[in-house]
Amino acid sequence: MTVTAGIPLSGSAWVQVARPAAGDRPQLDGVNVPVEAYLPHRFSRPAALFKPGAHTLDLQVLDAAGRPMIRVYSSFTVTPHG
């Protein structure tokens, strides 16, 4: 996926699992991202955080013991604005 620099990044996640999930851990470039507490878990990050180049989005759904039940990993590239 390619994103243009200077545009805020936002998204949402709706996770449905057979066992109750204790929480989720979204990260952008290895840094935890605050998300809304209710479904869908929405987030938005300022454009200034994303310099041109490669970036990663990692979402983990955790069980009651804090272990990952599901992990979704995606990479994207930010291209210069203009």
Secondary structure, 3 states (H helix, E strand, C coil): CEEECCCCEEEEECCCCCCCCCEEEEEECCEECCCCCCCCEEEEECHHHCCCEEEEEEEEEECCCCCEEEEEEEEEEEECCC
